Amino acid sequence: MFDKLMAAQQKADEIKKRLDTVSVFGEVEGGAIRVTATANKAVTAITIDEDFYKQADKEALEELLLTAVNKALQQADQVSAVEMQAATKDMLGGLGGMFGA
């Protein structure tokens, strides 16, 4: 049983490392603001179109930036959930023998 738990921990660590390599994006205003993050929810880049930046007022820019960040983080949640769901299914399949299933 201990071996199974260690294997599960190792699998979780592998998933976390893999999620660090997956990029997700949040865009608003047709790509005028784009936020890039990892599937582990680390924001890695923010780009704002120069022409859009010159025209936007501070409040609108802040609001749109928040929206883009939240979209990227929401996408990260979705990717992470899919990865964890697949790993859990694999782990439960391996643990089934422990419980007579």
Biopython code that builds the backbone (N, CA, C, O; Angstrom):
import numpy as np
from Bio.PDB.StructureBuilder import StructureBuilder

atoms = [
    (1, "MET", "N", (0.832, -1.197, 0.000)),
    (1, "MET", "CA", (0.000, 0.000, 0.000)),
    (1, "MET", "C", (0.875, 1.259, 0.000)),
    (1, "MET", "O", (0.574, 2.231, -0.694)),
    (2, "PHE", "N", (1.949, 1.233, 0.777)),
    (2, "PHE", "CA", (2.853, 2.377, 0.824)),
    (2, "PHE", "C", (3.446, 2.656, -0.556)),
    (2, "PHE", "O", (3.601, 3.810, -0.955)),
    (3, "ASP", "N", (3.778, 1.579, -1.281)),
    (3, "ASP", "CA", (4.320, 1.741, -2.630)),
    (3, "ASP", "C", (3.322, 2.443, -3.545)),
    (3, "ASP", "O", (3.700, 3.275, -4.370)),
    (4, "LYS", "N", (2.045, 2.099, -3.390)),
    (4, "LYS", "CA", (1.000, 2.722, -4.219)),
    (4, "LYS", "C", (0.887, 4.216, -3.895)),
    (4, "LYS", "O", (0.711, 5.041, -4.792)),
    (5, "LEU", "N", (0.990, 4.555, -2.602)),
    (5, "LEU", "CA", (0.910, 5.960, -2.213)),
    (5, "LEU", "C", (2.121, 6.740, -2.719)),
    (5, "LEU", "O", (1.991, 7.886, -3.148)),
    (6, "MET", "N", (3.281, 6.127, -2.669)),
    (6, "MET", "CA", (4.485, 6.781, -3.192)),
    (6, "MET", "C", (4.366, 6.978, -4.704)),
    (6, "MET", "O", (4.766, 8.013, -5.236)),
    (7, "ALA", "N", (3.817, 5.985, -5.383)),
    (7, "ALA", "CA", (3.624, 6.091, -6.830)),
    (7, "ALA", "C", (2.636, 7.210, -7.146)),
    (7, "ALA", "O", (2.818, 7.948, -8.114)),
    (8, "ALA", "N", (1.592, 7.334, -6.330)),
    (8, "ALA", "CA", (0.602, 8.398, -6.540)),
    (8, "ALA", "C", (1.247, 9.771, -6.342)),
    (8, "ALA", "O", (0.968, 10.699, -7.101)),
    (9, "GLN", "N", (2.103, 9.905, -5.331)),
    (9, "GLN", "CA", (2.790, 11.176, -5.091)),
    (9, "GLN", "C", (3.727, 11.504, -6.252)),
    (9, "GLN", "O", (3.810, 12.654, -6.686)),
    (10, "GLN", "N", (4.418, 10.509, -6.742)),
    (10, "GLN", "CA", (5.324, 10.700, -7.866)),
    (10, "GLN", "C", (4.537, 11.133, -9.110)),
    (10, "GLN", "O", (4.971, 12.011, -9.856)),
    (11, "LYS", "N", (3.383, 10.509, -9.321)),
    (11, "LYS", "CA", (2.532, 10.858, -10.462)),
    (11, "LYS", "C", (2.059, 12.308, -10.351)),
    (11, "LYS", "O", (2.043, 13.036, -11.343)),
    (12, "ALA", "N", (1.674, 12.724, -9.143)),
    (12, "ALA", "CA", (1.230, 14.108, -8.927)),
    (12, "ALA", "C", (2.359, 15.089, -9.224)),
    (12, "ALA", "O", (2.130, 16.142, -9.820)),
    (13, "ASP", "N", (3.575, 14.744, -8.808)),
    (13, "ASP", "CA", (4.729, 15.607, -9.093)),
    (13, "ASP", "C", (4.984, 15.700, -10.590)),
    (13, "ASP", "O", (5.309, 16.772, -11.100)),
    (14, "GLU", "N", (4.839, 14.579, -11.300)),
    (14, "GLU", "CA", (5.021, 14.573, -12.756)),
    (14, "GLU", "C", (3.986, 15.458, -13.437)),
    (14, "GLU", "O", (4.303, 16.195, -14.371)),
    (15, "ILE", "N", (2.752, 15.380, -12.964)),
    (15, "ILE", "CA", (1.688, 16.207, -13.541)),
    (15, "ILE", "C", (1.995, 17.684, -13.333)),
    (15, "ILE", "O", (1.843, 18.486, -14.254)),
    (16, "LYS", "N", (2.425, 18.046, -12.130)),
    (16, "LYS", "CA", (2.752, 19.445, -11.840)),
    (16, "LYS", "C", (3.858, 19.947, -12.769)),
    (16, "LYS", "O", (3.774, 21.055, -13.297)),
    (17, "LYS", "N", (4.889, 19.134, -12.965)),
    (17, "LYS", "CA", (5.970, 19.526, -13.873)),
    (17, "LYS", "C", (5.454, 19.683, -15.298)),
    (17, "LYS", "O", (5.842, 20.615, -16.002)),
    (18, "ARG", "N", (4.581, 18.773, -15.724)),
    (18, "ARG", "CA", (4.032, 18.851, -17.077)),
    (18, "ARG", "C", (3.167, 20.099, -17.230)),
    (18, "ARG", "O", (3.208, 20.758, -18.269)),
    (19, "LEU", "N", (2.390, 20.424, -16.211)),
    (19, "LEU", "CA", (1.528, 21.606, -16.284)),
    (19, "LEU", "C", (2.346, 22.897, -16.380)),
    (19, "LEU", "O", (1.879, 23.895, -16.929)),
    (20, "ASP", "N", (3.570, 22.869, -15.844)),
    (20, "ASP", "CA", (4.450, 24.029, -15.971)),
    (20, "ASP", "C", (4.858, 24.273, -17.420)),
    (20, "ASP", "O", (5.265, 25.382, -17.766)),
    (21, "THR", "N", (4.755, 23.262, -18.264)),
    (21, "THR", "CA", (5.171, 23.398, -19.663)),
    (21, "THR", "C", (3.999, 23.696, -20.595)),
    (21, "THR", "O", (4.201, 23.929, -21.787)),
    (22, "VAL", "N", (2.781, 23.689, -20.066)),
    (22, "VAL", "CA", (1.592, 23.946, -20.874)),
    (22, "VAL", "C", (1.225, 25.424, -20.760)),
    (22, "VAL", "O", (1.060, 25.947, -19.658)),
    (23, "SER", "N", (1.100, 26.087, -21.899)),
    (23, "SER", "CA", (0.713, 27.500, -21.908)),
    (23, "SER", "C", (-0.779, 27.637, -22.184)),
    (23, "SER", "O", (-1.343, 26.933, -23.022)),
    (24, "VAL", "N", (-1.399, 28.556, -21.460)),
    (24, "VAL", "CA", (-2.804, 28.897, -21.674)),
    (24, "VAL", "C", (-2.868, 30.404, -21.908)),
    (24, "VAL", "O", (-1.949, 31.141, -21.552)),
    (25, "PHE", "N", (-3.968, 30.846, -22.512)),
    (25, "PHE", "CA", (-4.065, 32.249, -22.905)),
    (25, "PHE", "C", (-5.425, 32.832, -22.542)),
    (25, "PHE", "O", (-6.437, 32.132, -22.516)),
    (26, "GLY", "N", (-5.419, 34.114, -22.266)),
    (26, "GLY", "CA", (-6.648, 34.875, -22.097)),
    (26, "GLY", "C", (-6.534, 36.123, -22.938)),
    (26, "GLY", "O", (-5.558, 36.867, -22.835)),
    (27, "GLU", "N", (-7.534, 36.353, -23.771)),
    (27, "GLU", "CA", (-7.512, 37.519, -24.659)),
    (27, "GLU", "C", (-8.799, 38.315, -24.520)),
    (27, "GLU", "O", (-9.868, 37.770, -24.246)),
    (28, "VAL", "N", (-8.667, 39.611, -24.717)),
    (28, "VAL", "CA", (-9.847, 40.480, -24.783)),
    (28, "VAL", "C", (-9.654, 41.463, -25.931)),
    (28, "VAL", "O", (-8.544, 41.683, -26.416)),
    (29, "GLU", "N", (-10.759, 42.035, -26.339)),
    (29, "GLU", "CA", (-10.751, 43.037, -27.417)),
    (29, "GLU", "C", (-10.038, 42.512, -28.664)),
    (29, "GLU", "O", (-9.200, 43.191, -29.256)),
    (30, "GLY", "N", (-10.398, 41.278, -29.046)),
    (30, "GLY", "CA", (-9.841, 40.704, -30.268)),
    (30, "GLY", "C", (-8.334, 40.517, -30.231)),
    (30, "GLY", "O", (-7.676, 40.566, -31.271)),
    (31, "GLY", "N", (-7.785, 40.306, -29.051)),
    (31, "GLY", "CA", (-6.349, 40.080, -28.917)),
    (31, "GLY", "C", (-5.561, 41.331, -28.588)),
    (31, "GLY", "O", (-4.332, 41.288, -28.526)),
    (32, "ALA", "N", (-6.245, 42.450, -28.373)),
    (32, "ALA", "CA", (-5.546, 43.682, -28.036)),
    (32, "ALA", "C", (-4.798, 43.544, -26.709)),
    (32, "ALA", "O", (-3.740, 44.142, -26.514)),
    (33, "ILE", "N", (-5.364, 42.751, -25.808)),
    (33, "ILE", "CA", (-4.683, 42.406, -24.558)),
    (33, "ILE", "C", (-4.646, 40.892, -24.497)),
    (33, "ILE", "O", (-5.668, 40.222, -24.647)),
    (34, "ARG", "N", (-3.447, 40.363, -24.275)),
    (34, "ARG", "CA", (-3.275, 38.909, -24.231)),
    (34, "ARG", "C", (-2.423, 38.554, -23.013)),
    (34, "ARG", "O", (-1.344, 39.109, -22.804)),
    (35, "VAL", "N", (-2.932, 37.620, -22.222)),
    (35, "VAL", "CA", (-2.225, 37.137, -21.045)),
    (35, "VAL", "C", (-1.859, 35.677, -21.289)),
    (35, "VAL", "O", (-2.702, 34.872, -21.684)),
    (36, "THR", "N", (-0.605, 35.351, -21.053)),
    (36, "THR", "CA", (-0.119, 33.984, -21.173)),
    (36, "THR", "C", (0.242, 33.493, -19.773)),
    (36, "THR", "O", (0.861, 34.211, -18.987)),
    (37, "ALA", "N", (-0.156, 32.258, -19.479)),
    (37, "ALA", "CA", (0.151, 31.664, -18.180)),
    (37, "ALA", "C", (0.443, 30.188, -18.373)),
    (37, "ALA", "O", (0.186, 29.625, -19.438)),
    (38, "THR", "N", (0.983, 29.567, -17.335)),
    (38, "THR", "CA", (1.142, 28.115, -17.368)),
    (38, "THR", "C", (-0.146, 27.500, -16.828)),
    (38, "THR", "O", (-0.967, 28.184, -16.218)),
    (39, "ALA", "N", (-0.308, 26.204, -17.061)),
    (39, "ALA", "CA", (-1.484, 25.516, -16.529)),
    (39, "ALA", "C", (-1.418, 25.398, -15.013)),
    (39, "ALA", "O", (-2.390, 24.978, -14.385)),
    (40, "ASN", "N", (-0.278, 25.766, -14.412)),
    (40, "ASN", "CA", (-0.156, 25.841, -12.955)),
    (40, "ASN", "C", (-0.454, 27.250, -12.438)),
    (40, "ASN", "O", (-0.159, 27.570, -11.286)),
    (41, "LYS", "N", (-1.031, 28.077, -13.284)),
    (41, "LYS", "CA", (-1.504, 29.413, -12.936)),
    (41, "LYS", "C", (-0.396, 30.420, -12.643)),
    (41, "LYS", "O", (-0.572, 31.307, -11.808)),
    (42, "ALA", "N", (0.721, 30.294, -13.309)),
    (42, "ALA", "CA", (1.778, 31.297, -13.210)),
    (42, "ALA", "C", (1.718, 32.156, -14.474)),
    (42, "ALA", "O", (1.934, 31.656, -15.578)),
    (43, "VAL", "N", (1.427, 33.433, -14.312)),
    (43, "VAL", "CA", (1.364, 34.336, -15.462)),
    (43, "VAL", "C", (2.789, 34.536, -15.973)),
    (43, "VAL", "O", (3.687, 34.894, -15.212)),
    (44, "THR", "N", (2.982, 34.302, -17.263)),
    (44, "THR", "CA", (4.320, 34.390, -17.840)),
    (44, "THR", "C", (4.497, 35.575, -18.792)),
    (44, "THR", "O", (5.626, 35.975, -19.076)),
    (45, "ALA", "N", (3.400, 36.133, -19.284)),
    (45, "ALA", "CA", (3.518, 37.275, -20.190)),
    (45, "ALA", "C", (2.193, 38.010, -20.282)),
    (45, "ALA", "O", (1.117, 37.422, -20.172)),
    (46, "ILE", "N", (2.306, 39.308, -20.486)),
    (46, "ILE", "CA", (1.141, 40.153, -20.764)),
    (46, "ILE", "C", (1.532, 41.060, -21.917)),
    (46, "ILE", "O", (2.539, 41.766, -21.850)),
    (47, "THR", "N", (0.735, 41.039, -22.972)),
    (47, "THR", "CA", (0.997, 41.929, -24.098)),
    (47, "THR", "C", (-0.235, 42.805, -24.341)),
    (47, "THR", "O", (-1.378, 42.354, -24.269)),
    (48, "ILE", "N", (0.046, 44.053, -24.625)),
    (48, "ILE", "CA", (-1.017, 45.012, -24.916)),
    (48, "ILE", "C", (-0.650, 45.704, -26.224)),
    (48, "ILE", "O", (0.436, 46.266, -26.362)),
    (49, "ASP", "N", (-1.571, 45.653, -27.176)),
    (49, "ASP", "CA", (-1.364, 46.303, -28.462)),
    (49, "ASP", "C", (-1.127, 47.799, -28.239)),
    (49, "ASP", "O", (-1.876, 48.460, -27.520)),
    (50, "GLU", "N", (-0.085, 48.309, -28.861)),
    (50, "GLU", "CA", (0.306, 49.700, -28.630)),
    (50, "GLU", "C", (-0.786, 50.693, -29.025)),
    (50, "GLU", "O", (-1.041, 51.654, -28.299)),
    (51, "ASP", "N", (-1.427, 50.469, -30.163)),
    (51, "ASP", "CA", (-2.492, 51.381, -30.591)),
    (51, "ASP", "C", (-3.660, 51.352, -29.619)),
    (51, "ASP", "O", (-4.233, 52.391, -29.289)),
    (52, "PHE", "N", (-4.010, 50.149, -29.161)),
    (52, "PHE", "CA", (-5.089, 50.030, -28.186)),
    (52, "PHE", "C", (-4.719, 50.748, -26.893)),
    (52, "PHE", "O", (-5.546, 51.444, -26.303)),
    (53, "TYR", "N", (-3.481, 50.577, -26.457)),
    (53, "TYR", "CA", (-3.006, 51.187, -25.217)),
    (53, "TYR", "C", (-3.109, 52.710, -25.284)),
    (53, "TYR", "O", (-3.495, 53.361, -24.313)),
    (54, "LYS", "N", (-2.766, 53.254, -26.421)),
    (54, "LYS", "CA", (-2.807, 54.715, -26.578)),
    (54, "LYS", "C", (-4.230, 55.259, -26.500)),
    (54, "LYS", "O", (-4.445, 56.388, -26.057)),
    (55, "GLN", "N", (-5.211, 54.447, -26.935)),
    (55, "GLN", "CA", (-6.604, 54.904, -26.977)),
    (55, "GLN", "C", (-7.364, 54.631, -25.679)),
    (55, "GLN", "O", (-8.316, 55.344, -25.361)),
    (56, "ALA", "N", (-6.964, 53.627, -24.941)),
    (56, "ALA", "CA", (-7.733, 53.190, -23.774)),
    (56, "ALA", "C", (-7.492, 54.096, -22.577)),
    (56, "ALA", "O", (-6.392, 54.612, -22.372)),
    (57, "ASP", "N", (-8.547, 54.276, -21.793)),
    (57, "ASP", "CA", (-8.340, 55.008, -20.545)),
    (57, "ASP", "C", (-7.915, 54.013, -19.456)),
    (57, "ASP", "O", (-8.051, 52.801, -19.627)),
    (58, "LYS", "N", (-7.415, 54.521, -18.368)),
    (58, "LYS", "CA", (-6.837, 53.700, -17.304)),
    (58, "LYS", "C", (-7.838, 52.682, -16.751)),
    (58, "LYS", "O", (-7.503, 51.507, -16.600)),
    (59, "GLU", "N", (-9.042, 53.115, -16.453)),
    (59, "GLU", "CA", (-10.045, 52.218, -15.868)),
    (59, "GLU", "C", (-10.428, 51.096, -16.824)),
    (59, "GLU", "O", (-10.547, 49.942, -16.412)),
    (60, "ALA", "N", (-10.619, 51.424, -18.084)),
    (60, "ALA", "CA", (-10.972, 50.406, -19.071)),
    (60, "ALA", "C", (-9.823, 49.410, -19.234)),
    (60, "ALA", "O", (-10.049, 48.202, -19.312)),
    (61, "LEU", "N", (-8.624, 49.907, -19.284)),
    (61, "LEU", "CA", (-7.451, 49.047, -19.423)),
    (61, "LEU", "C", (-7.327, 48.095, -18.236)),
    (61, "LEU", "O", (-7.073, 46.904, -18.417)),
    (62, "GLU", "N", (-7.504, 48.616, -17.031)),
    (62, "GLU", "CA", (-7.423, 47.777, -15.828)),
    (62, "GLU", "C", (-8.500, 46.696, -15.834)),
    (62, "GLU", "O", (-8.229, 45.539, -15.511)),
    (63, "GLU", "N", (-9.712, 47.076, -16.199)),
    (63, "GLU", "CA", (-10.826, 46.122, -16.230)),
    (63, "GLU", "C", (-10.591, 45.032, -17.274)),
    (63, "GLU", "O", (-10.812, 43.851, -17.006)),
    (64, "LEU", "N", (-10.147, 45.428, -18.453)),
    (64, "LEU", "CA", (-9.891, 44.456, -19.505)),
    (64, "LEU", "C", (-8.706, 43.551, -19.162)),
    (64, "LEU", "O", (-8.709, 42.367, -19.500)),
    (65, "LEU", "N", (-7.711, 44.099, -18.502)),
    (65, "LEU", "CA", (-6.566, 43.300, -18.092)),
    (65, "LEU", "C", (-6.990, 42.244, -17.067)),
    (65, "LEU", "O", (-6.552, 41.096, -17.136)),
    (66, "LEU", "N", (-7.831, 42.632, -16.131)),
    (66, "LEU", "CA", (-8.364, 41.671, -15.161)),
    (66, "LEU", "C", (-9.145, 40.564, -15.856)),
    (66, "LEU", "O", (-9.019, 39.388, -15.512)),
    (67, "THR", "N", (-9.943, 40.949, -16.823)),
    (67, "THR", "CA", (-10.724, 39.961, -17.569)),
    (67, "THR", "C", (-9.809, 38.979, -18.299)),
    (67, "THR", "O", (-10.054, 37.773, -18.279)),
    (68, "ALA", "N", (-8.766, 39.485, -18.937)),
    (68, "ALA", "CA", (-7.833, 38.617, -19.662)),
    (68, "ALA", "C", (-7.096, 37.678, -18.709)),
    (68, "ALA", "O", (-6.914, 36.500, -19.013)),
    (69, "VAL", "N", (-6.676, 38.195, -17.567)),
    (69, "VAL", "CA", (-5.992, 37.345, -16.569)),
    (69, "VAL", "C", (-6.934, 36.255, -16.085)),
    (69, "VAL", "O", (-6.547, 35.089, -16.003)),
    (70, "ASN", "N", (-8.154, 36.621, -15.769)),
    (70, "ASN", "CA", (-9.114, 35.632, -15.286)),
    (70, "ASN", "C", (-9.436, 34.579, -16.336)),
    (70, "ASN", "O", (-9.632, 33.410, -16.002)),
    (71, "LYS", "N", (-9.492, 34.979, -17.597)),
    (71, "LYS", "CA", (-9.718, 34.004, -18.673)),
    (71, "LYS", "C", (-8.561, 33.014, -18.753)),
    (71, "LYS", "O", (-8.781, 31.812, -18.907)),
    (72, "ALA", "N", (-7.336, 33.508, -18.649)),
    (72, "ALA", "CA", (-6.167, 32.626, -18.693)),
    (72, "ALA", "C", (-6.176, 31.668, -17.502)),
    (72, "ALA", "O", (-5.902, 30.478, -17.661)),
    (73, "LEU", "N", (-6.487, 32.176, -16.324)),
    (73, "LEU", "CA", (-6.509, 31.321, -15.127)),
    (73, "LEU", "C", (-7.644, 30.303, -15.196)),
    (73, "LEU", "O", (-7.493, 29.176, -14.726)),
    (74, "GLN", "N", (-8.759, 30.686, -15.770)),
    (74, "GLN", "CA", (-9.872, 29.751, -15.951)),
    (74, "GLN", "C", (-9.469, 28.635, -16.907)),
    (74, "GLN", "O", (-9.793, 27.470, -16.676)),
    (75, "GLN", "N", (-8.772, 28.983, -17.969)),
    (75, "GLN", "CA", (-8.295, 27.969, -18.905)),
    (75, "GLN", "C", (-7.275, 27.057, -18.212)),
    (75, "GLN", "O", (-7.258, 25.850, -18.454)),
    (76, "ALA", "N", (-6.436, 27.625, -17.362)),
    (76, "ALA", "CA", (-5.464, 26.821, -16.609)),
    (76, "ALA", "C", (-6.185, 25.828, -15.712)),
    (76, "ALA", "O", (-5.774, 24.673, -15.608)),
    (77, "ASP", "N", (-7.256, 26.269, -15.064)),
    (77, "ASP", "CA", (-8.059, 25.369, -14.225)),
    (77, "ASP", "C", (-8.597, 24.198, -15.039)),
    (77, "ASP", "O", (-8.567, 23.052, -14.590)),
    (78, "GLN", "N", (-9.084, 24.494, -16.226)),
    (78, "GLN", "CA", (-9.655, 23.440, -17.069)),
    (78, "GLN", "C", (-8.601, 22.421, -17.482)),
    (78, "GLN", "O", (-8.845, 21.216, -17.421)),
    (79, "VAL", "N", (-7.437, 22.893, -17.900)),
    (79, "VAL", "CA", (-6.362, 21.987, -18.310)),
    (79, "VAL", "C", (-5.910, 21.143, -17.121)),
    (79, "VAL", "O", (-5.723, 19.933, -17.244)),
    (80, "SER", "N", (-5.739, 21.782, -15.985)),
    (80, "SER", "CA", (-5.307, 21.080, -14.773)),
    (80, "SER", "C", (-6.326, 20.026, -14.357)),
    (80, "SER", "O", (-5.954, 18.916, -13.978)),
    (81, "ALA", "N", (-7.598, 20.367, -14.425)),
    (81, "ALA", "CA", (-8.650, 19.421, -14.041)),
    (81, "ALA", "C", (-8.645, 18.195, -14.945)),
    (81, "ALA", "O", (-8.809, 17.072, -14.466)),
    (82, "VAL", "N", (-8.461, 18.397, -16.238)),
    (82, "VAL", "CA", (-8.416, 17.273, -17.175)),
    (82, "VAL", "C", (-7.225, 16.375, -16.850)),
    (82, "VAL", "O", (-7.359, 15.152, -16.826)),
    (83, "GLU", "N", (-6.064, 16.976, -16.600)),
    (83, "GLU", "CA", (-4.861, 16.199, -16.273)),
    (83, "GLU", "C", (-5.058, 15.413, -14.974)),
    (83, "GLU", "O", (-4.723, 14.231, -14.899)),
    (84, "MET", "N", (-5.599, 16.074, -13.960)),
    (84, "MET", "CA", (-5.789, 15.414, -12.665)),
    (84, "MET", "C", (-6.842, 14.315, -12.763)),
    (84, "MET", "O", (-6.707, 13.265, -12.134)),
    (85, "GLN", "N", (-7.872, 14.550, -13.539)),
    (85, "GLN", "CA", (-8.919, 13.544, -13.709)),
    (85, "GLN", "C", (-8.349, 12.292, -14.372)),
    (85, "GLN", "O", (-8.661, 11.173, -13.965)),
    (86, "ALA", "N", (-7.521, 12.480, -15.384)),
    (86, "ALA", "CA", (-6.907, 11.341, -16.061)),
    (86, "ALA", "C", (-5.971, 10.600, -15.105)),
    (86, "ALA", "O", (-5.951, 9.369, -15.082)),
    (87, "ALA", "N", (-5.207, 11.338, -14.330)),
    (87, "ALA", "CA", (-4.276, 10.708, -13.389)),
    (87, "ALA", "C", (-5.023, 9.975, -12.288)),
    (87, "ALA", "O", (-4.620, 8.885, -11.881)),
    (88, "THR", "N", (-6.104, 10.562, -11.805)),
    (88, "THR", "CA", (-6.897, 9.926, -10.753)),
    (88, "THR", "C", (-7.498, 8.625, -11.256)),
    (88, "THR", "O", (-7.527, 7.622, -10.543)),
    (89, "LYS", "N", (-7.972, 8.654, -12.476)),
    (89, "LYS", "CA", (-8.538, 7.438, -13.069)),
    (89, "LYS", "C", (-7.471, 6.341, -13.138)),
    (89, "LYS", "O", (-7.732, 5.184, -12.806)),
    (90, "ASP", "N", (-6.262, 6.724, -13.576)),
    (90, "ASP", "CA", (-5.159, 5.757, -13.643)),
    (90, "ASP", "C", (-4.810, 5.228, -12.256)),
    (90, "ASP", "O", (-4.614, 4.027, -12.073)),
    (91, "MET", "N", (-4.734, 6.140, -11.275)),
    (91, "MET", "CA", (-4.367, 5.738, -9.914)),
    (91, "MET", "C", (-5.428, 4.842, -9.294)),
    (91, "MET", "O", (-5.105, 3.846, -8.648)),
    (92, "LEU", "N", (-6.684, 5.193, -9.488)),
    (92, "LEU", "CA", (-7.752, 4.384, -8.903)),
    (92, "LEU", "C", (-7.794, 3.005, -9.532)),
    (92, "LEU", "O", (-8.121, 2.020, -8.871)),
    (93, "GLY", "N", (-7.465, 2.939, -10.794)),
    (93, "GLY", "CA", (-7.383, 1.637, -11.450)),
    (93, "GLY", "C", (-6.307, 0.787, -10.803)),
    (93, "GLY", "O", (-6.487, -0.417, -10.614)),
    (94, "GLY", "N", (-5.181, 1.417, -10.459)),
    (94, "GLY", "CA", (-4.094, 0.703, -9.811)),
    (94, "GLY", "C", (-4.376, 0.378, -8.362)),
    (94, "GLY", "O", (-3.862, -0.612, -7.841)),
    (95, "LEU", "N", (-5.178, 1.185, -7.704)),
    (95, "LEU", "CA", (-5.492, 0.972, -6.292)),
    (95, "LEU", "C", (-6.667, 0.020, -6.106)),
    (95, "LEU", "O", (-6.907, -0.465, -5.001)),
    (96, "GLY", "N", (-7.403, -0.252, -7.194)),
    (96, "GLY", "CA", (-8.580, -1.095, -7.103)),
    (96, "GLY", "C", (-8.298, -2.451, -6.497)),
    (96, "GLY", "O", (-9.130, -2.989, -5.767)),
    (97, "GLY", "N", (-7.147, -3.008, -6.784)),
    (97, "GLY", "CA", (-6.791, -4.325, -6.234)),
    (97, "GLY", "C", (-6.659, -4.303, -4.717)),
    (97, "GLY", "O", (-6.845, -5.330, -4.065)),
    (98, "MET", "N", (-6.342, -3.143, -4.152)),
    (98, "MET", "CA", (-6.192, -3.041, -2.695)),
    (98, "MET", "C", (-7.523, -3.212, -1.991)),
    (98, "MET", "O", (-7.567, -3.660, -0.845)),
    (99, "PHE", "N", (-8.594, -2.863, -2.655)),
    (99, "PHE", "CA", (-9.904, -2.868, -2.012)),
    (99, "PHE", "C", (-10.791, -3.981, -2.550)),
    (99, "PHE", "O", (-11.994, -4.002, -2.286)),
    (100, "GLY", "N", (-10.218, -4.880, -3.282)),
    (100, "GLY", "CA", (-10.983, -6.016, -3.785)),
    (100, "GLY", "C", (-11.845, -5.696, -4.969)),
    (100, "GLY", "O", (-12.689, -6.510, -5.345)),
    (101, "ALA", "N", (-11.670, -4.547, -5.573)),
    (101, "ALA", "CA", (-12.486, -4.162, -6.738)),
    (101, "ALA", "C", (-11.930, -4.746, -7.993)),
    (101, "ALA", "O", (-12.482, -4.531, -9.072)),
]
sb = StructureBuilder()
sb.init_structure("model")
sb.init_model(0)
sb.init_chain("A")
sb.init_seg("    ")
for serial, (resi, resn, name, xyz) in enumerate(atoms, 1):
    if name == "N":
        sb.init_residue(resn, " ", resi, " ")
    sb.init_atom(name, np.array(xyz, "f"), 0.0, 1.0, " ", f" {name:<3s}", serial, name[0])
structure = sb.get_structure()
